């Protein structure tokens, strides 16, 4: 059945009337932005569009960047704590995996900003409670709660980015908030360095790290509750006219804003779509090397650097991540349809770094340290894939499902990664580095495979006759004087999937 077809049970006269006027659907079945822009036509003023985009950037990007910085701080403090006596592996990502799909469903059902703020608040409490943990069981519970709550953040940001930005803008904006991971490494390096000098009796330096980051997280939760918007249709920093512009400028995405109704057919389409699983495989393989985030400082220490120097050197890792992500997203933003090519190229330095680590003598500390920094460049491909996935997936339930699958695969990769760092492989860790090299060899091939599949599908659609499906769809609105009228909804705001909408073209 056509997802927007008039319901069965109508009389023949009713059916004839509906076909005469097109298809009439309930407002809840279409995109949330449909009612806001229904009936509007004409070209948008470029100056108005630019002004609204600037207001959106000022309204949400600082908060998104701050939260992502805070989110990575606890991972960075875990790495620092490994030097100071705590070694935890996959607990966090196990919880992240278990709750990822429920979190995505909640992000669809509830206001995005409010739901994230609740999770941030619980996560802040759990992070501060690390300082009170005296055994593995306590740390297990605290890390489990962290994983449960943090599962809402990246998924929420992917949804928000697709709600507020065009496909061409999404890559750079996703890059901006993701590169805050690198900034967090830099700042947490200094925080860790300072905490190593704290000599409070009965309170270890790593406990201070958890208290400091926990307090920062709780403050962020309060800010999000009051100021982070749920959608461009109700963003507090936009006027009603600007909200309409914010929604209308998304027309080129052909993905709309959001839809609060869970649609089983869209979920099944996501599960049957080959690109969903190729993106997921890429995500899992790309994140196995991410176990370095908790091992890097241990490895650098094994090269002969002191704990204090190792903590400070972690700042360079952060700088490398910021620089490579920023340059990667800038290149993609300026060169059309270059996502796969740029992502693949950025894996080359990472592979060179792996080869250096495998074959250079262990006594060459500086070269090995430089090689570890080269491996950091591999993160750029993952950032590009996040933005790419949201750009090539339409239909809100389908997007929620594909996001959940990709981030679940992200958890699998991060959960499996720590198991390869076995004591028997130290100090050279040749086996783990071989695994990392294989992952970074396969990942660019997967990106190029996705590009080939999507490019072939675009050519297929270009050759098809123009479809008139979904051209005459109406929703009912009530005017100021109480009159009920039917208003036409454009195809872009019907909450169609990228497969249902044959006018949809995949960005490459």
C-alpha positions in Angstrom: 0.0 0.0 0.0 1.2 3.5 -0.8 2.3 5.0 2.6 0.3 8.1 1.9 -2.7 6.4 0.4 -6.1 7.3 1.7 -7.3 4.8 4.3 -9.6 2.0 3.3 -13.2 2.0 4.3 -14.2 5.2 2.4 -17.3 5.2 0.3 -16.9 5.3 -3.5 -18.0 9.0 -3.5 -15.4 9.8 -0.9 -12.7 7.9 -2.8 -13.7 9.8 -6.0 -13.5 13.1 -4.2 -10.1 12.3 -2.7 -8.7 11.3 -6.1 -10.1 14.5 -7.6 -8.2 16.5 -5.1 -5.3 14.2 -4.6 -4.4 12.3 -1.4 -5.6 13.6 1.9 -3.4 12.6 4.9 -3.3 13.3 8.6 -0.8 16.0 9.7 0.9 13.4 12.0 1.7 11.2 9.0 3.9 13.9 7.3 6.9 15.8 8.4 6.6 18.2 11.4 7.7 21.0 9.2 4.9 20.4 6.6 2.2 22.3 8.5 4.6 25.3 9.0 5.4 25.7 5.3 2.3 24.2 3.6 1.0 26.4 0.9 4.1 28.6 0.8 5.7 29.1 -2.6 8.3 31.3 -4.3 12.0 31.6 -4.1 13.7 32.3 -0.8 15.8 35.5 -0.5 19.5 34.4 -0.3 20.1 37.2 2.3 17.3 35.9 4.5 18.7 32.3 4.1 22.2 33.4 5.1 20.9 35.4 8.1 18.8 32.4 9.3 21.8 30.1 8.9 24.0 32.4 10.9 21.4 32.5 13.7 21.2 28.7 13.6 25.0 28.4 13.9 25.0 30.8 16.9 22.0 29.1 18.5 23.1 25.5 18.4 26.8 25.0 17.3 28.4 26.4 20.5 26.3 24.2 22.7 26.9 21.1 20.5 30.6 21.7 20.4 30.7 22.2 24.2 28.8 19.1 24.9 30.9 17.0 22.6 34.0 18.3 24.3 32.5 17.4 27.7 31.5 14.0 26.4 35.0 13.1 25.3 36.5 14.4 28.5 35.4 11.4 30.4 37.0 9.1 27.8 40.2 11.1 28.0 40.1 11.0 31.8 39.7 7.2 31.6 42.9 7.1 29.5 44.7 9.3 32.0 43.4 7.2 34.8 44.9 4.1 33.2 48.3 5.5 33.9 47.2 6.3 37.5 45.9 2.8 38.3 42.5 2.3 36.6 42.2 -0.1 33.7 38.7 -0.6 32.3 37.9 -1.8 28.8 34.6 -2.6 27.2 32.0 -1.9 29.9 31.2 1.5 28.6 30.6 0.3 25.0 28.6 -2.7 26.1 26.1 -0.4 27.7 26.2 2.0 24.8 25.4 -1.0 22.5 22.5 -2.3 24.6 20.8 1.1 24.8 21.6 2.6 21.4 18.4 1.6 19.6 16.1 2.5 22.6 17.9 5.8 22.8 17.2 6.5 19.1 13.6 5.6 19.5 13.3 7.9 22.4 15.0 10.7 20.4 12.2 10.2 17.8 9.4 10.1 20.4 10.4 12.9 22.8 11.8 16.4 22.3 15.4 15.9 21.3 16.9 18.7 23.4 15.0 17.8 26.6 15.8 14.1 26.2 19.5 14.8 25.8 19.5 17.1 28.8 18.1 14.4 31.0 20.7 11.9 29.8 23.5 14.5 30.3 22.3 15.1 33.9 22.3 11.4 34.8 25.6 11.0 33.1 27.2 13.9 35.1 26.1 12.3 38.3 27.5 8.9 37.3 30.8 10.5 36.2 31.2 12.3 39.6 30.4 9.0 41.4 33.5 7.5 39.9 35.4 9.3 42.6 33.5 7.3 45.3 34.2 3.9 43.7 36.6 1.7 45.6 36.3 -1.6 43.7 35.7 -3.0 40.2 31.9 -3.5 40.8 31.4 0.2 41.6 33.4 1.3 38.5 31.5 -1.2 36.4 28.1 0.3 37.4 29.3 3.9 36.9 30.8 3.1 33.4 27.6 1.2 32.5 25.4 4.2 33.3 27.8 6.4 31.3 27.5 4.3 28.3 23.7 4.2 28.6 23.4 8.0 28.7 26.1 8.9 26.2 24.3 6.7 23.6 21.9 9.6 23.1 24.5 12.3 22.3 26.0 11.3 18.9 22.7 10.0 17.7 20.9 13.2 18.9 23.5 15.3 17.2 23.2 13.4 13.9 19.4 14.1 14.0 19.8 17.7 15.0 22.3 18.3 12.2 19.9 16.8 9.6 17.1 19.0 11.0 18.8 22.3 10.9 21.3 22.1 8.0 21.3 21.3 4.3 23.2 18.4 3.0 26.1 20.6 1.9 26.3 22.2 5.3 26.0 19.0 7.3 29.6 17.7 6.6 31.3 20.8 8.0 28.9 21.1 11.0 29.3 17.5 12.0 33.1 18.0 11.6 32.9 21.1 13.9 31.3 19.3 16.8 33.3 16.1 16.3 36.7 17.8 16.3 35.9 18.9 19.9 37.1 15.4 20.8 40.6 16.6 19.9 40.1 19.8 21.8 39.1 17.7 24.8 42.3 15.7 24.6 44.3 18.9 24.7 42.4 20.4 27.6 42.1 17.2 29.5 45.9 16.7 29.1 46.4 19.9 31.0 43.8 19.0 33.6 45.4 15.6 34.1 48.8 17.3 34.3 47.5 19.6 37.0 45.7 16.9 38.9 48.9 14.8 39.1 50.2 17.6 41.4 47.2 17.4 43.7 48.3 15.6 46.9 45.1 15.6 48.9 45.3 12.9 51.6 42.9 10.0 50.9 41.8 11.4 47.5 43.8 10.3 44.5 44.4 12.5 41.4 42.2 10.4 39.2 39.3 11.0 41.6 39.8 14.8 41.2 39.6 14.3 37.4 36.2 12.6 37.7 34.8 15.3 40.1 36.0 18.1 37.8 34.5 16.6 34.6 31.3 15.6 36.5 30.7 19.2 37.6 31.2 20.5 34.1 28.7 17.9 32.7 26.0 18.8 35.3 26.3 22.5 34.3 26.0 21.5 30.7 22.8 19.6 31.4 21.1 22.6 32.9 22.1 24.8 29.9 20.7 22.2 27.5 17.4 21.9 29.4 16.7 25.6 29.0 18.4 26.6 25.8 18.9 23.7 23.4 16.2 23.6 20.7 14.3 20.5 19.7 13.6 21.4 16.1 13.7 24.4 13.7 9.9 24.5 14.0 10.1 25.7 17.6 13.7 27.0 18.0 13.5 29.9 20.6 16.1 32.0 18.8 14.2 32.1 15.5 11.1 34.2 14.8 8.0 32.5 13.3 9.0 33.8 9.9 12.6 32.6 10.3 11.4 29.2 11.4 9.5 28.9 8.1 12.7 29.9 6.2 14.7 27.4 8.3 12.4 24.6 7.2 12.0 25.7 3.6 15.7 25.9 3.0 15.9 22.2 3.8 13.9 21.4 0.7 17.0 20.5 -1.2 17.7 17.7 1.3 14.4 16.0 0.4 14.4 14.6 4.0 12.2 17.1 5.8 12.7 17.9 9.5 11.3 15.0 11.6 8.3 12.8 12.2 7.3 11.6 15.6 5.4 8.6 14.4 7.3 5.3 14.3 6.8 3.7 10.9 7.6 0.0 10.8 7.8 -0.1 7.0 10.7 2.5 7.1 12.5 0.4 9.8 12.2 -2.7 7.6 13.5 -0.7 4.6 16.5 0.3 6.6 17.2 -3.3 7.5 17.0 -4.4 3.9 19.0 -1.5 2.4 22.6 -2.7 1.6 24.2 0.7 2.3 23.0 0.5 5.9 25.2 -2.6 6.5 28.2 -1.4 4.6 28.2 1.8 6.6 27.8 -0.4 9.8 30.8 -2.6 8.8 32.9 0.5 8.1 31.9 1.9 11.5 32.9 -1.3 13.3 36.2 -1.7 11.5 37.1 2.0 11.8 36.5 1.9 15.6 38.6 -1.1 16.5 41.7 1.1 16.3 40.0 3.6 18.6 41.0 1.4 21.5 44.2 3.4 21.2 42.4 6.2 23.0 42.7 4.2 26.2 46.0 2.6 25.3 48.0 5.4 23.8 49.2 6.9 27.0 50.3 3.4 28.2 52.1 2.9 25.0 53.9 6.3 25.1 54.9 5.5 28.7 56.4 2.2 27.6 58.6 4.2 25.1 60.3 5.6 28.1 58.5 8.9 28.7 57.6 9.8 32.3 53.9 10.0 33.4 54.0 13.8 33.4 55.5 14.0 29.9 53.1 11.4 28.6 50.1 13.4 29.9 51.4 16.5 28.2 52.2 14.7 24.9 48.5 13.7 24.7 47.8 17.3 23.8 49.5 16.7 20.5 47.1 13.8 19.7 44.3 16.3 20.2 45.9 18.8 18.0 46.3 16.2 15.2 42.7 15.2 15.4 41.5 18.8 15.3 43.7 19.7 12.3 42.9 16.6 10.3 39.1 16.6 10.8 39.0 20.4 10.1 41.0 20.1 6.8 39.0 17.0 5.8 35.5 18.5 6.2 36.7 21.8 4.5 37.9 19.9 1.5 34.6 18.0 1.2 32.6 21.2 1.6 34.5 22.8 -1.3 34.7 19.8 -3.7 31.3 18.4 -4.6 30.7 14.6 -4.3 34.2 14.0 -2.8 33.3 12.4 0.5 34.5 8.8 -0.3 37.6 10.0 -2.0 38.7 12.4 0.7 37.9 9.8 3.4 39.9 7.1 1.6 42.9 9.4 1.2 43.0 10.3 4.9 43.6 6.6 5.7 46.9 6.7 3.8 48.9 8.6 6.5 47.4 6.3 9.2 48.6 3.2 7.3 52.1 4.8 7.0 52.1 5.3 10.7 51.2 1.6 11.3 54.1 0.5 9.1 56.5 2.8 10.9 55.5 1.3 14.2 55.9 -2.2 12.9 59.3 -1.8 11.3 61.2 1.0 13.1 63.6 0.0 15.9 62.1 0.3 19.4 64.9 2.6 20.4 63.8 5.2 18.0 61.4 6.9 20.4 60.8 10.2 18.5 60.0 8.4 15.2 57.6 6.0 16.9 55.9 8.8 18.7 55.4 10.6 15.4 54.0 7.4 13.9 51.4 7.2 16.6 50.4 10.7 15.8 50.0 9.8 12.1 47.6 7.0 13.0 45.3 9.6 14.5 44.6 10.9 11.0 42.4 7.8 10.4 39.6 9.3 12.4 38.7 11.7 9.6 37.0 9.0 7.5 34.6 8.2 10.4 33.6 11.8 10.8 32.8 12.1 7.1 30.8 8.9 7.2 28.6 10.2 10.0 27.6 13.2 7.9 27.4 11.2 4.8 24.9 8.7 6.3 22.5 11.4 7.4 22.7 13.0 3.9 21.9 9.8 2.0 19.1 8.5 4.3 15.5 9.9 4.1 12.5 9.1 6.2 12.7 9.9 9.9 12.2 6.3 11.2 14.6 5.0 8.6 17.2 7.6 9.6 16.7 6.8 13.3 17.2 3.1 12.5 20.3 3.5 10.3 21.8 5.8 12.9 21.2 3.2 15.6 22.7 0.4 13.5 25.8 2.4 12.6 26.4 3.6 16.2 25.8 0.0 17.4 28.5 -1.1 15.1 30.6 1.7 16.5 30.1 0.2 19.9 31.0 -3.3 18.7 34.3 -2.0 17.2 35.2 0.0 20.3 34.1 -3.0 22.5 36.3 -5.5 20.6 39.3 -3.3 20.3 40.6 -3.5 23.9 40.8 -7.3 23.7 43.7 -7.2 21.2 46.0 -5.4 23.7 47.2 -8.5 25.5 50.1 -8.6 27.8 51.9 -11.2 25.7 52.2 -8.7 22.8 53.9 -6.0 24.8 55.9 -3.9 24.4 55.9 -3.9 20.6 52.2 -4.9 20.3 52.8 -6.3 16.8 49.5 -8.2 16.6 47.3 -5.2 17.6 49.1 -3.0 15.1 48.6 -5.5 12.3 44.9 -5.6 13.1 44.8 -1.8 13.0 46.6 -1.9 9.7 44.1 -4.3 8.2 41.2 -2.2 9.4 42.6 0.9 7.9 43.2 -1.0 4.6 39.6 -2.3 4.4 37.9 1.0 5.5 38.8 3.1 2.5 37.7 0.3 0.2 34.3 0.2 1.9 33.9 4.0 1.4 34.6 3.6 -2.3 32.2 0.7 -2.5 29.4 2.8 -1.0 30.2 5.6 -3.5 30.0 3.1 -6.4 26.6 1.8 -5.3 25.1 5.2 -4.7 26.5 6.6 -8.0 25.0 3.6 -9.9 21.6 4.2 -8.3 21.7 7.9 -9.2 22.3 7.0 -12.8 19.5 4.5 -12.7 17.1 7.1 -11.4 18.3 9.7 -14.0 17.2 7.2 -16.7 13.7 6.7 -15.2 10.7 8.6 -16.5 9.7 11.5 -14.2 7.3 10.2 -11.5 4.2 12.1 -10.5 3.7 10.1 -7.4 3.1 12.2 -4.3 2.5 15.4 -6.3 -1.0 16.0 -5.0 -1.0 15.4 -1.3 -2.9 17.6 1.1 -3.3 18.1 4.9 -6.1 19.9 6.6 -5.5 23.2 8.3 -7.8 25.5 10.3 -7.7 29.2 9.4 -7.8 32.1 11.9 -11.5 32.4 11.3 -12.1 28.7 12.1 -12.5 27.5 8.5 -11.1 24.1 7.6 -9.1 24.1 4.4 -6.9 21.6 2.5 -3.3 22.7 1.9 -0.9 21.0 -0.5 2.3 19.5 1.0 5.4 19.4 -1.2 7.0 16.0 -1.7 10.1 17.0 0.3 8.0 17.2 3.5 6.0 13.9 3.2 8.5 11.9 5.3 9.3 9.7 2.3 12.4 7.4 2.4 15.2 7.8 -0.1 13.9 4.7 -1.8 10.3 5.8 -2.0 11.1 9.2 -3.4 12.6 8.6 -6.8 13.5 12.3 -7.1 16.0 11.8 -4.3 19.6 11.9 -5.4 22.4 10.6 -3.3 25.3 12.9 -2.5 28.7 11.2 -3.1 
